[in-house]
Amino acid sequence: MANLRDIRRRIKSVKNTAQITKAMQLVAASKMKKAQDQATSGRAYADLMNKVLVNLKEQTDEEAHPLLEEREGGKELVVLITTDKGLCGPLNTNLLRLVATEVGGDATYVTVGSKGRQAMARSKKDLLADFTVKDPVESSETRLISKFIIEKFLSGEYNHVKVGFTNFINTISQEAMFETLLPIRPIDLGRDRDFIGMGGESQPVDVPNAETSDYGGYIFEPSAEGVLDTIVPQYVNYQLYQMVLESRASEHSARMVAMKAATDNANDMIKDLTLDYNKQRQAAITSELLEITTAMKALE
């Protein structure tokens, strides 16, 4: 059994740990609110863009734009969005486990976040590039990533670009997701989206010099090719930006919850150690009293 000095040392150590985890909890809570607002405010736009592009793809020829082209087989380029720091519970572990089950052995990876880069290095995967994104996230940073993966897809080197990220649902719930970014597919952010029939109800509008013949009710000005050349790369950039926002909101939420749990556990441990300390101290006092009483009786 530990003596009183050892117990006091343990209590002091656990108190110091609790102060650190409490401070980290408060910092994560401060960042969490901003990240959550940033992620949720962009979902409506990302949702609408996905609806339009998915429905447009169904009503146009794949040759209308190379980023809409479906290719059979070929290599996969996987964009893995993880955190730069740890202490956020099983967030990265769940994502890496999902990606490992979904991706074949010949895939090439692009990582966003040091935890993903370290995992790829440990598992000796083919790592093509690594990007760092600041906090808070800026769209200019993700634009460099989207430009890079678009170039790789257009080169024909990769037939599919998929993204592994953590989807933010609420403060205590985050879900690892693996979605196809190129060619364009329905993406379900927040698990409350519906991508059915967006463009089928569109009614043509009389716009001079607009193309309408081959695109199921959509009107393009000045031309379908000109519009697609602008909107499709913008779509890829914004969807990737939104995925990074979802991952960042999930990270801060998971870290806040993990640090709160660590602080609560430390406080419980301090209570148990204090109780044990008081019991041993009381036993020592009782033992000393018994020794004094015995000595007094022996002197009588």
N, C-alpha and C positions, 0 to 999 in steps of 0.2 A: 504494500500500500504506500502511495506517495506521502511524503511528509508535508508539513504545512508550508515550508518554503517552496517546494515544487509546485504545490497547488496555487500559491500566490503568483508564482512565475507564469503558470499556465493561464490564470485569470487575466493577468496583464497582457499576455500575448494575444489572447482571444479578443480582448477589448480593443487592442490596436488594429486587429484584423477587421473587427466590426466597424470601426471608424472609417477604414479604407473602403469597405464595401458600401457603407452608407453614402460616402462621398461619390462613389462611382454610380450608385443608384440615382442620386440627385442630378448628376451630370447627364446620365442617360435619359432621365425623365425630361430634362430640359430640351435635349436634342430630339427626343422622340416626338414631342408635340409638333415641332417644326417639320420633321420628316413625314409624319402622318398627314399633316395638312398639305404638304407638297405632293405626296403620292395620290391622295384622294381627289385633290382639285384637278389633276390631269387625266383622271380616268374617263371622264365624259368625252373629251376630245379624242383620246386614244380609242375609245369604243366606237365613236362615230367613224373615224378614219378606217378602222378595221372592217366595219360593216360595209362601207362604201367600196373599199378595195376588194373584199371577198366577193361581194355581189357583182362588181365590175368584172372580176376575173371570170366568173361563171358565164357572163354575157358577151365576152370578147374572145377572140382567138388568142392563143398563147403567144403567137408571133407578134401581137400588138406591142409587147414590151419584153425584153429579155428577162426581167426580174419576175415576170409572171409565168415563165416557161417551166413546165413540169418535165423532169428528167428522170429516167429510170436508172436505178443502181447508182454507181459512183460513190465517191468518198463523201464523208460528212465532216463539216466544220462545226465544232461545238463551242459556243461562247458560254463560259462558266463564270457566273457573277457570285462572288463570295465576299466575305468581310476581310478587312485588313487586320483587325484585332480579334482576339478571342474573348472568353468570358461572356458568351452569349448563349449558353445552353447548347442544345443539340442542333442548332440552326445549320451550321455548315456540314455536320455529320449526316443529317437527313438528306440534304441536297446532294452530297457526294455519293451517298448510297443509291439515291434515285437515278442519278446520271450513270452510275456504274451498271445498273440493271437495264437501262434504256439504250446505251451506246455500244456499238460494236468495237472490237479491238483495234480496227484500222482507222479510227476517227482521229482527226487533228483538233487540237484545242487552242482556244484563245481565252486567256483568263483576265478577269477584272477583279482584283483583290488578291492580297498576298496569301491568304489561306488556300485559295484555289491553286495558285502557282506552286506552293509548297507541296500540296497533295499530288499534283501532277508530277513533280520532281521525284517524290517518294515512290510513286507507282510506275515511274519511267514511261510516261505517256509522251506522245508526240506533241510538244508545245510549240506552236507557231509564233505566238506573240503574247505579251503581257502588258496590260494597261492599268494605270492608277487613276482613280477618280476621287476628287476632293469631297469634303463635306462642309457645306451643303453641295449637292450635285448641280452642275451647270451643263446645259445642253451642248455648249461648245465642246466640252470634253467628250461626250458620247458621240458627237458628230465625227470625230476622228476615228472612233471605233467602227461606226456604221460605214464610213467611207472605205475603210480597210476591208471589211467583210463583203461589201458590194463589189469591190474590185476583184476579190478572190472568187466570188460567185460568177461574175461576168467572164472571167478568164477561162471558165470551164473546168478549172481544177477541182472544184467541189460542186456537187449537184444538190446538196441540201445544207442549209445553215440553220442550226437549232440552238436554242438558248436555255440554259439551266439557271433558274433563279428562284428566290423565295418570295411567294406572293403574300402580301400583307392582307389579312382578313380583319383582325382586331388586335388589341393590345396583347392578349394572351394566346392568340391563335395565329400561326403563320404556316403556310403550306409550301413545301418544295414542289416546283413545277418544271416541266420540260416541254417547251413549245417550239414549233417550227416557225422560223422567221422568214426564210426564203426557201422555195417559192411561197408566196403569200397564202396563209391559212387562217381560219378563225382562231383568235386568241381570247381566252376567257379570264380576264383579270378581275379578281374579287369574287369569282364564282357566281355572278348574278347577271350575266350578259346573255343576250339572245341575238344571233346573227342571221336569222331566217327572214328572207323576203324583203330585204332593204330596198333593192332597186326595182323589183318587179312591179311596184305600184307607181313608179315615176311616170309623170305625164310630160310629153314633149312640149316645149315652149318655143314659140316662133322667134328665133334669134337669127338675124341675117348672117349668112356665110358660115353657119355652124354645121358640124358634121353630126348626123343623127342616124344614118342609114343602117350601120352595122353594129350598133352598140345598145340595143334593147331599151331605148327611151332616154339614155344619158345624152347630154348635149355637151359638145366639146368646142371651145373657142380659144385659140384660132384653129387648132386641129387636135385629133386624138393623140397623135404622137407627141405633140408639144406639151399637152397636159400631162400625159403619163410620164414623160421624161422629167417633169417637175415634181409631181405628186408622189410617185412611187418611191424615189429615194428619200423624200421628206417623210413618208410613212415609215420606212425602215428606221430612219434616225429617231423618230418620235417614239415608236414602239420600243426600241432599245432603251431610250431615255426613260420611258415609263417603267420598264422592267428594273432598271437600276434604282429608280425611286422606290419601287415596291420592296426591293431587297434592302435598301437603306432604312426604310421605315420598319421593316421586319427586324433588322439588326438592332436598332435602338430599343425597340419594344422588348425583344428577347433579352437584351442585356439588362434592361431595367428590371424585368421580372426575375432574372437570375440573381442579380445583385440584391434585390429585396429578399429573396429566399435565403441567400447567404447571410444577410444581416440578421434575419429572424433566427436562423440556425445558430449563429454566433451568440445572440442574446439568450437563447435557450441553453446553450452550453455554459454560458457565464452563470446562469441561475443554478444549473446542476453543480458546477464547480464550487460556487459560493455555499450551497447547501452542504456539500461534502466537506468543505473547509470548516464550516461552523460545527459540523458534527465532530470532526477530529479535534477541533479546538476545545469543544465542550468535554470530549473524552479525556483530553490531556489535563484540563482543569480538574475534572473529577478524580483522575488518578493522583494528581498532586495533593488534593484534599484528603484522599484516603491515606496517602503516605504520611501527611502531617498528623492526621488523627491517630494512626497506628503508632507513630513515634511518641506522641503525647501519652498514650495509654501505656506504652512501654516504660516511660519515665515515672509513672505513678507508683 
